Amino acid sequence: MKNCEKALDLLARADVITTDAEALRTIDYPAPGLRGFQGGCSDGERYYYQTLMHYDLASGQEDNYTIIVKVDLATGETAAQSEPLRLHHANDMTYDPHHHRVIVCHNKPHPTRLTLLDADTLAPTGTVELPFPIYCIDYCAARDAYVVGLSGSWDYRFLDADFCPLDDRICRGTTLTARYTKQGVCADANLIYFILWDGKHKDADDFQNEIAVYDWDGNFRGLIEFDVGVKEPENLSIVNGDILAVCGTAQPIIYRLTPKLK
């Protein structure tokens, strides 16, 4: 059974489940001046796309620049690297296989903006301005739709393939995750996973990073705990049925999360 199928099965039996976390590989910084990372995603099969950041906090992140690397998950080799790009906080990314493109959610300080990149060259091909602010995005090929997290809330909505609201629904987020910092999102045909950072409690005995899980009907399905030490999770993706999370302190590390009962 694939890990995303395990999650669906186990969350039908328990409100909170846990995982085994296995470090797969570290992503290296390709240039000096980069000292952090934010959004990332996979193509669902072979490659992981990861932002590597230069922060300019004095400008309110207006003058940040980002280099995106395309990493072969099997070998760790860098298949492509972007030029420095103005993607601001670059909080989340997703892959659209129908157009073979990567979509970057800027978040701060331009929370309505998406940038589209060629998935081979990582060169920008266009931008989109959404009618409302978001902090994360993922595309589900099985549904030909996007899920987006709404800025300033725990809620989420759906977009169609042209980035227009799929309907008027606003799916409400649970209050159980109010202590966490919101990060990225990924989705499969059944479930939607929001990865969360417990940074405000990293020195506390009850520190616990989580993934809040919902479905496409707007129902909260439960929580997935994961333990990678006191490392900040930034994004997650589903690759060949596995749930991969990128976490780290100094460098991004790709972890495979295998769900299990507590």
Secondary structure per residue as TSV (DSSP state, phi and psi in degrees):
chain	resnum	aa	ss	phi	psi
A	1	M	-	360.0	132.7
A	2	K	-	-70.4	157.2
A	3	N	H	-64.1	-35.2
A	4	C	H	-68.4	-31.9
A	5	E	H	-70.4	-37.3
A	6	K	H	-60.7	-43.9
A	7	A	H	-59.8	-44.7
A	8	L	H	-60.6	-44.7
A	9	D	H	-66.5	-46.5
A	10	L	H	-70.1	-35.9
A	11	L	H	-72.4	-13.3
A	12	A	T	-78.3	-13.9
A	13	R	T	-111.1	-18.7
A	14	A	-	-149.7	145.8
A	15	D	S	-76.3	-28.1
A	16	V	E	-131.1	125.4
A	17	I	E	-123.5	173.1
A	18	T	E	-127.1	-170.5
A	19	T	E	-147.1	160.2
A	20	D	E	-94.8	134.0
A	21	A	E	-113.2	124.7
A	22	E	E	-120.2	122.1
A	23	A	E	-73.6	124.2
A	24	L	E	-94.6	-47.7
A	25	R	E	-169.0	158.2
A	26	T	E	-99.7	142.4
A	27	I	-	-98.7	124.4
A	28	D	-	-85.9	152.3
A	29	Y	-	-79.0	130.3
A	30	P	S	-88.3	-5.5
A	31	A	S	-154.0	151.4
A	32	P	T	-66.7	156.7
A	33	G	T	92.1	-9.9
A	34	L	-	-94.4	132.6
A	35	R	-	-144.3	20.5
A	36	G	B	-168.3	179.3
A	37	F	-	-151.2	154.6
A	38	Q	-	-134.7	-108.2
A	39	G	-	-69.2	156.1
A	40	G	E	-162.5	164.9
A	41	C	E	-165.0	170.6
A	42	S	E	-120.3	169.7
A	43	D	-	-87.4	6.1
A	44	G	S	85.3	-5.5
A	45	E	S	-136.4	-58.0
A	46	R	S	-125.2	-37.5
A	47	Y	E	-112.8	148.8
A	48	Y	E	-117.5	132.3
A	49	Y	E	-105.0	125.6
A	50	Q	E	-134.5	133.9
A	51	T	E	-79.8	140.4
A	52	L	E	-127.7	129.1
A	53	M	E	-113.0	148.3
A	54	H	E	-118.1	118.0
A	55	Y	-	-94.0	138.8
A	56	D	-	-123.2	84.5
A	57	L	G	-70.6	-26.7
A	58	A	G	-62.5	-28.7
A	59	S	G	-92.1	8.0
A	60	G	T	70.0	25.8
A	61	Q	T	73.8	7.4
A	62	E	T	-61.7	-35.9
A	63	D	T	-103.7	17.9
A	64	N	-	-57.2	153.9
A	65	Y	E	-134.6	154.7
A	66	T	E	-130.9	137.7
A	67	I	E	-111.7	130.0
A	68	I	E	-104.3	131.5
A	69	V	E	-111.3	145.1
A	70	K	E	-109.7	109.4
A	71	V	E	-107.8	133.0
A	72	D	E	-74.9	116.9
A	73	L	T	-65.6	-28.5
A	74	A	T	-76.3	-39.6
A	75	T	T	-108.7	-20.3
A	76	G	-	81.5	-2.3
A	77	E	-	-73.7	147.5
A	78	T	E	-85.7	114.8
A	79	A	E	-84.5	-25.1
A	80	A	E	-160.8	156.4
A	81	Q	E	-144.7	133.2
A	82	S	-	-80.1	164.2
A	83	E	-	-70.9	164.1
A	84	P	-	-58.0	127.3
A	85	L	B	-120.5	145.9
A	86	R	-	-89.1	88.7
A	87	L	-	-118.9	11.0
A	88	H	T	56.5	-127.7
A	89	H	T	-75.9	-20.4
A	90	A	-	47.9	53.0
A	91	N	-	-70.4	-27.0
A	92	D	E	-155.0	159.4
A	93	M	E	-142.5	160.1
A	94	T	E	-147.3	163.9
A	95	Y	E	-115.4	133.0
A	96	D	E	-110.7	104.4
A	97	P	T	-70.1	-24.5
A	98	H	T	-68.1	-32.5
A	99	H	T	-111.6	3.4
A	100	H	T	47.0	59.9
A	101	R	E	-139.6	157.2
A	102	V	E	-108.9	137.0
A	103	I	E	-115.6	126.1
A	104	V	E	-106.7	128.6
A	105	C	E	-91.5	114.2
A	106	H	-	-67.6	-40.3
A	107	N	-	59.3	-132.1
A	108	K	T	-65.2	139.4
A	109	P	T	-96.2	23.3
A	110	H	-	-130.1	73.4
A	111	P	T	-73.6	-5.1
A	112	T	T	-98.2	-1.0
A	113	R	E	-98.7	136.1
A	114	L	E	-119.6	143.2
A	115	T	E	-116.3	135.5
A	116	L	E	-100.6	133.5
A	117	L	E	-124.9	142.8
A	118	D	E	-64.2	130.4
A	119	A	T	-73.6	-13.7
A	120	D	T	-94.0	-50.7
A	121	T	T	-89.7	-19.6
A	122	L	-	62.4	24.3
A	123	A	-	-88.9	141.1
A	124	P	E	-63.5	139.7
A	125	T	E	-119.8	-5.9
A	126	G	E	165.7	173.1
A	127	T	E	-132.1	158.8
A	128	V	E	-133.0	137.1
A	129	E	E	-109.4	119.7
A	130	L	-	-82.5	160.4
A	131	P	S	-80.3	-2.0
A	132	F	S	-151.1	157.8
A	133	P	-	-80.0	142.7
A	134	I	E	-134.4	162.3
A	135	Y	E	-119.9	-11.0
A	136	C	E	-155.0	161.2
A	137	I	E	-155.0	144.6
A	138	D	E	-147.3	148.3
A	139	Y	E	-106.8	133.8
A	140	C	E	-110.2	108.9
A	141	A	T	-65.1	-33.4
A	142	A	T	-64.1	-28.2
A	143	R	T	-108.2	-5.9
A	144	D	T	49.4	50.1
A	145	A	E	-150.5	157.3
A	146	Y	E	-106.0	147.2
A	147	V	E	-111.7	136.7
A	148	V	E	-131.2	141.0
A	149	G	E	-88.0	133.1
A	150	L	E	-85.7	127.6
A	151	S	T	-58.3	143.3
A	152	G	T	75.7	12.2
A	153	S	S	-154.3	177.5
A	154	W	S	-100.8	7.9
A	155	D	-	-86.4	166.0
A	156	Y	E	-144.3	159.2
A	157	R	E	-137.5	175.0
A	158	F	E	-119.6	143.1
A	159	L	E	-118.1	151.4
A	160	D	-	-82.5	-175.4
A	161	A	T	-65.8	-16.8
A	162	D	T	-101.1	15.1
A	163	F	S	69.1	22.2
A	164	C	S	-98.1	148.8
A	165	P	B	-53.9	129.6
A	166	L	S	-70.3	-33.6
A	167	D	S	-161.1	-171.9
A	168	D	S	-91.2	0.4
A	169	R	-	-67.6	139.1
A	170	I	-	-117.9	113.6
A	171	C	B	-83.2	125.4
A	172	R	-	-84.2	135.0
A	173	G	-	-83.7	155.3
A	174	T	-	-73.1	149.3
A	175	T	G	-81.7	-6.4
A	176	L	G	-66.4	-18.8
A	177	T	G	-105.6	18.7
A	178	A	T	-62.8	-23.8
A	179	R	T	-78.2	-10.4
A	180	Y	S	-96.6	162.3
A	181	T	E	-94.9	128.1
A	182	K	E	-74.4	141.9
A	183	Q	E	-127.4	-113.3
A	184	G	E	-105.5	179.1
A	185	V	E	-138.2	148.4
A	186	C	E	-141.5	164.3
A	187	A	E	-150.0	150.5
A	188	D	-	-119.7	-167.6
A	189	A	S	-67.2	-19.8
A	190	N	S	-108.9	-41.4
A	191	L	E	-127.4	159.0
A	192	I	E	-125.1	129.1
A	193	Y	E	-118.3	120.0
A	194	F	E	-106.8	119.2
A	195	I	E	-88.4	139.4
A	196	L	E	-131.6	143.1
A	197	W	E	-110.0	126.4
A	198	D	-	-94.6	43.8
A	199	G	G	-62.7	-30.8
A	200	K	G	-68.9	-13.3
A	201	H	G	-123.0	25.4
A	202	K	T	-68.2	-16.5
A	203	D	T	-103.7	7.2
A	204	A	S	-97.0	158.8
A	205	D	T	-67.5	-25.8
A	206	D	T	-98.7	19.4
A	207	F	-	-54.0	132.6
A	208	Q	-	-163.1	109.7
A	209	N	E	-68.8	150.0
A	210	E	E	-139.4	162.1
A	211	I	E	-123.2	121.7
A	212	A	E	-89.9	129.1
A	213	V	E	-115.3	131.9
A	214	Y	E	-129.0	174.9
A	215	D	E	-119.9	177.7
A	216	W	T	-76.7	-5.6
A	217	D	T	-93.9	1.6
A	218	G	S	91.2	10.7
A	219	N	-	-90.3	136.5
A	220	F	E	-75.8	126.5
A	221	R	E	-105.5	-16.0
A	222	G	E	141.1	-173.2
A	223	L	E	-120.1	142.9
A	224	I	E	-114.9	117.9
A	225	E	E	-85.2	147.5
A	226	F	E	-146.4	146.7
A	227	D	-	-122.5	108.5
A	228	V	S	-122.0	25.1
A	229	G	S	77.5	-168.8
A	230	V	S	-86.0	69.2
A	231	K	-	-117.4	144.4
A	232	E	E	-82.7	122.9
A	233	P	E	-81.4	138.3
A	234	E	E	-115.3	-37.7
A	235	N	E	-156.0	166.3
A	236	L	E	-149.2	161.0
A	237	S	E	-154.9	160.2
A	238	I	E	-108.1	123.3
A	239	V	E	-125.8	112.4
A	240	N	T	51.0	39.4
A	241	G	T	86.8	-9.1
A	242	D	E	-89.1	148.1
A	243	I	E	-97.6	115.0
A	244	L	E	-110.1	136.0
A	245	A	E	-124.9	137.8
A	246	V	E	-102.9	119.3
A	247	C	E	-136.3	162.8
A	248	G	E	168.4	174.2
A	249	T	S	-112.4	-73.3
A	250	A	S	-83.0	-38.7
A	251	Q	S	-131.9	152.0
A	252	P	-	-74.3	133.4
A	253	I	E	-121.8	131.9
A	254	I	E	-89.5	123.2
A	255	Y	E	-113.1	143.5
A	256	R	E	-98.9	127.0
A	257	L	E	-105.7	119.8
A	258	T	E	-108.2	110.8
A	259	P	E	-66.8	148.3
A	260	K	E	-157.8	163.2
A	261	L	-	-71.6	150.6
A	262	K	-	-71.4	360.0
